[in-house]
């Protein structure tokens, strides 16, 4: 018996695709939270990997284009969003679990990432209903995709992160109430630190747009928690296939 990476591009149903897009929002929120605590050091190489996957996807989610039918069309594999799946599952189960320390990811907190994710879902609707903001996002995507060739396709290059951060400031950052990220006050004085946080938030905004394109709505998320949890757990099991 060997384990091979599972490629489920043709097997995910509508609900699973929607859950995966939502998990990507929560991955962005978790990376925002982890970065805010102590900067890049708190996310490590795994954090870099997860952020890179989100950036790649966010540059290909076009505001005006017809969305792909499969969320994984924007990613290589389910493992690219495994942090988001764990964060989303934890956010759903921990408040209702009588023994929350059991069988749950050891994240520092779930409350803050969940609040960031919910705020991003709320902001996305306002951003994408504003033609000016949509134009800013489209132009920024084109600019960054052109820049990547000069930086050897390094999606985490400081200039790329700075441009993503500025795009967030020029769009969602103009809408009140703004997302207030809590973390290390000293670290926030470093522009590379704040750029990374805002870049993470921008990817979350894009993932929220993908979620809404796939039929996601705040009301359905609230009233279908059990189904959502089942979808998350099914997706987690699909990460590997025993053959």
N, C-alpha and C positions, 0 to 999 in steps of 0.2 A: 504494500500500500504506500503510495507516495502522494504528496500534496503538491498541486500545481495551482498557480494563480488562476482565479476564475474570471472569465471574460463574459459578463452577462449582458452585453449590449442589446441582445434581442430577447431577453427574458424579463426585464423589469416592466412591471405594469404601471399604469398611470399613477397610482397612489405611491408606489415605491420611488418613482422618479421625482415626485413632489417631495417626498420625505428626504430624499438624497439632496435636493436643492436646499431644503431647510437646514439639513445638517451642515451644508457648506456655509450657510450664514452663521451657524453656531461655531464653526471652526474659526471663522474670522473673528468672532467675538471672543473666543477663548485665547487666540493669539494676541488680540488687543490687550486682554487682561494680563496675560503672562508677560508681555513686553512692558507694560506699564509698571509692573512690580519691580523689575530690575534690569530692564533693557534686553538687548539681544542675548546676554548671558543666560537669562532665565528660560529662553526657548531652546537654545542649543541647536545642534544640527537637525534634529527632527523638526523643530520649529521652522527652521529655514526651508526645509523640504515642503512642509505643509503650506507655508506662505507662498512659496514659488508656484505651487500647483494652483493656488487661488488667483495669483496674478495672471498666470497664463490663461486661465479660464475667463477672468474678468475682462481681458483685452479682446476676447472673441465673442462676448455677449453684446450684440448690437442692439441699441435701443429701438431702431425701426425695423430690424429684420425679423422674419418669422423664426421663432425659436426652434431648436432641434427637438425632436420628439423624445430623445433620450438624454438625460442629464449627463450621463457618462460620455457623451459625444464631446464634452468640454474637458474631460479628464482622461487619463490613461487607464485607470483602474480604480476599483472601490477603495483600495488602500490609501489613495490620495486624499480621501475624505474621512479616514478612520478616526482622526481626532475629533472631527465634527460629530460623527455618529455617537462617539462616547460622551461628548459634552452634551448633546441633545438628550440622550437617554438619561444621563445623570440629572439634567435639569427637570425632566419629567418625573422621574421616580423618587429622587431624594426627598422632596417635601412631603411625600405620601408614604415613605417607607418607614415602618416602625423601627427598623435597625439600619439606618442609612450608611453605616460603616461597612456593611457586608455587600460583597459583589458589586461595588461601585468604584469607578476610577478615582484615584487618589489626587484629585485636583484641590488646589488651595481653597477655592470657593466655587459655588455654582451660581450664587445670587447675582454677582456682578456680570459674568458672561451672559447670563440669561437676560439681564436688563439691557445690555448692549445690543443683543440680538433682537429683542423686541423693539428697541428704539430704531434699529436699522430697517426693520420691516415697516415701521410707521413712516420713517423718512423717505423710503424708496417711493412710496406712492406720491408724496409731495414733489420730490425731485423730478420724477418722470411725467408728471402732469404739467411741468413747466418747460415749454419749448426751448427757452434760453439755456436751461440746465442740460437738456438733452443734447443740444448743439455743442456745448462745452465738453461733454463726455465723449461725443463722437470725434471731435477734433483732437482731444487728448489721446484717445486710443490710436488714431492715425499717427500722431507725432511720436508716441512711445514705441509703436511697432517699427517705425523708421529708425529710431534711436538704437534699438536693440542690435541692429547690424553693426553698429560702431562699438558696442560693448560686448561683442562675442556672445550675444544672446544670454547675457547675465541679467536675469530678471530681478536680482537683488542688488544690482549696482546702485550706489548712492544717488545717481542722477535719475534713475528710473523710479526709485522710491520717492524722491523729492517731487517728481512730476505727478505721480499718483496721489501723493499727499496734497499737492496744490489743487488737483482736480477735485478732491474731496472738500477742501476749504472753499473752493469757488462754487460748489453746488450744495451739498448737504450742510456744509458749514455756514451757509447763509440763512438757514431755516431755524427758527426758534420753536421750542427749546432745543438747544444743541446737546449733543451727547457729552456728558461730563465724565471723563475717564479718570479713575482714581488710581494712584500709584505712588512711586518714589518721587518726591518733590525735587530732589537734586537731579535726578535723571531727566526730568522734564526740561531742564535748562539746556540740554544737549539737543541741537536741531536734528541730528541723525536719529535720535531716539523718538522725537515727536513725529518725524517724517515716517518712520516705520509704523508707528501707531496709526497715523492717518491713512497710510497706504493700506493697512489691514482693514480699516473701516471702509475704505473705498471698495475693496474686494467684497466686503460684506454687503455693501449697497448693491453691487452687481449681482451677487448671489440671491439677494432678496428680490431683485427684478426677475431673475430666472425662476424663482419660486412662484412669483405672481403670474408669470407667463405660463407656468405649468398648471395654473388653476388654484394656487394657494390663496387662502384668505384667513385673516385673523380669527374670524368667528368659527370657521371650520376647524382650525387648529385647537381652539378652546374646547369645542364640543366633541372632538374625536380623538381624545388623548389615548384611549386604549388602542384604537386602530393604528395611530401614529407610532405608539410604542411597539406594537407588533411588527410594523413595517421596518422600524429601525433594527429590531432584533433579527428579523429575516435578512436584512441587508448585511448585518454584521456576520451572520453565518455564511452568507454567500461569498465572503472575501476569499475563502479557499474551498476548493472542491476536492474531495477524496476520490481517487480513481484506482 
